[in-house]
Amino acid sequence: MRPVVAVAGRHRVSFDGSIVFTGPSPVFDLGLAGDLDISLFSAWFPALPPGDGPLQITSRVTGPLDDPQLQFAARTPGVTVPDISVPAST
């Protein structure tokens, strides 16, 4: 898969990777990276309280199709939701 990037305002999400279906053990290596605002999550998941703050995410799924391995990381300089303030963390 060629790298694909979607940008909307200050939000960015990119995908890259490969899937191999030939051979005795099909495998894949798919990645996602993005810069989003926490406020988007309450629009996508209305049950969540509204929040604010930037979030940088990266993830990668690799390995055979029958035993995938997931790596995920999220970074933020700080996130705020009602009654909760989370300082910068990894």
Secondary structure, 3 states (H helix, E strand, C coil): CCCEEEEECCEEEEEEEEEECCCCCCEEEEEEEEEEECHHHHHHCCCCCCCECEEEEEEEEEEECCCCEEEEEEEEEEEEECCEEEEEEC
